[in-house]
């Protein structure tokens, strides 16, 4: 993030944010179970704010025009911008907010949260004001409530972190320090999911079959605890097993679909230690764990040939001083 002043009347500020992935625990986390999420630096958002006289305008791939005329789908972002300007005691005028994102929307990668966080950071930089992380999280949550209805908060926390996050509602946030190297592949099915609808569908299932669904959610919680152990003991085969176990439970909750299942099956057939959906499901992405870097590259190629819309590989490794 930087602030530049070309003249006394012209100002530019930049805010950036990376993406995130849910490794394990999605859906169960909304209902009190833990989840593990990973920073995903391969895609992200840059927000650039310029002083331009007139009304506040947004310039992005999904909308170009005045803030007050933005479509309903951007209500979360516009509310977030207005709240941030109010907090900074800035008038809602004379700004051009340009948003450049490499995060595919609707894929469970935290697109809405990343956009909001990048814009909030840019607005603070424009005002030349410092911020606490709590300020960023609180303001970004305005957008997330619009996007997801009842967000867990895990997206915004992970997007502002450099380490994996252990998250459980109403408990202190914990960072996970992985031991060893874990090579992951993320494959985009090419179809958008709807996290809000998926979360609501699980909530309806709980009402219709509380004991059965609650047992599934509790099982996901147990699996997530074992996945943490795997990360902290460099047990990649155990982690792979837990990813597969979690996918079984997510399928039982009805949040996977045939397209995701095909990608998951192919990854396993090609030697992935484990594979599952990541995020809300019913579209979006899958995540797979490879044996090593070479195997990761091979899996990427196979998934591309199989028809994955986009494929990324990244390593989660032990941080050194």
DATA-V427250 format. One record per residue. SS is DSSP state (H for helix, E for strand, C for the rest). OMEGA is omega as a letter, one per 40 degrees, with the letter a starting at -180 (* if undefined). Layout:
BEGIN
((SS	OMEGA) (SS	OMEGA))
END
This chain:
BEGIN
((C	a) (E	i) (E	i) (E	i) (E	i) (C	i) (C	i) (C	a) (C	a) (C	a) (E	i) (E	i) (E	a) (E	i) (E	a) (E	i) (E	i) (E	a) (E	i) (E	i) (E	i) (E	i) (E	a) (E	i) (C	i) (C	a) (C	i) (H	a) (H	i) (H	a) (H	i) (C	i) (C	i) (C	i) (E	i) (E	i) (E	a) (E	i) (E	a) (E	a) (E	a) (E	i) (E	a) (E	a) (E	i) (E	i) (E	a) (E	a) (E	i) (E	i) (E	i) (C	a) (C	i) (C	a) (C	i) (C	a) (E	i) (E	i) (E	a) (C	i) (C	a) (C	i) (C	i) (E	i) (E	a) (E	i) (H	a) (H	i) (H	a) (C	i) (C	a) (H	a) (H	i) (H	a) (H	i) (H	a) (H	a) (H	i) (H	i) (H	i) (H	a) (H	i) (H	i) (H	i) (H	i) (H	i) (H	a) (C	a) (C	i) (C	i) (C	a) (C	a) (C	i) (C	a) (E	i) (E	a) (E	i) (E	a) (E	i) (E	a) (E	i) (C	a) (C	i) (C	a) (C	i) (C	a) (C	i) (C	a) (C	i) (C	a) (H	a) (H	a) (H	a) (H	i) (H	a) (H	a) (H	i) (H	a) (H	i) (H	i) (H	i) (H	i) (H	i) (H	i) (H	i) (H	i) (C	a) (C	i) (C	i) (C	i) (C	i) (C	i) (H	i) (H	i) (H	a) (H	a) (H	a) (H	a) (H	i) (H	a) (H	i) (H	i) (H	a) (H	i) (H	i) (H	a) (H	a) (H	i) (C	i) (C	a) (C	i) (C	a) (C	a) (H	a) (H	a) (H	i) (H	a) (H	a) (H	i) (C	a) (C	i) (C	a) (C	i) (E	a) (E	i) (E	a) (E	i) (C	a) (C	i) (C	i) (C	i) (C	i) (C	a) (E	i) (E	i) (E	i) (C	a) (C	i) (C	a) (C	a) (E	i) (E	a) (E	a) (E	i) (E	i) (E	a) (E	a) (E	i) (C	a) (C	a) (C	i) (C	i) (C	i) (C	a) (H	a) (H	i) (H	i) (H	i) (H	i) (H	a) (H	i) (H	i) (H	i) (H	i) (H	i) (H	a) (H	a) (H	a) (C	a) (H	a) (H	a) (H	a) (H	i) (H	i) (H	i) (H	a) (H	i) (H	i) (H	i) (H	i) (H	i) (H	i) (H	a) (H	i) (H	a) (H	i) (H	i) (H	i) (H	a) (H	i) (H	a) (H	i) (C	i) (C	a) (C	a) (H	i) (H	i) (H	i) (H	i) (H	i) (H	a) (H	i) (H	i) (H	i) (H	i) (H	i) (H	i) (H	a) (H	i) (H	i) (H	i) (H	i) (C	i) (C	a) (C	i) (C	i) (C	a) (H	a) (H	i) (H	a) (H	i) (H	i) (H	i) (H	i) (H	a) (H	i) (H	i) (H	i) (H	a) (C	i) (C	i) (C	i) (C	i) (E	i) (E	a) (E	i) (E	i) (E	a) (C	a) (C	a) (C	a) (C	a) (C	a) (C	a) (E	i) (E	i) (E	a) (E	i) (E	a) (E	i) (C	a) (C	a) (H	a) (H	i) (H	i) (H	i) (H	i) (H	i) (H	i) (H	a) (H	i) (H	a) (H	i) (H	a) (H	a) (H	i) (C	i) (C	a) (C	i) (E	a) (E	i) (E	i) (E	i) (E	a) (E	i) (E	a) (E	a) (C	a) (C	i) (C	a) (C	*))
END
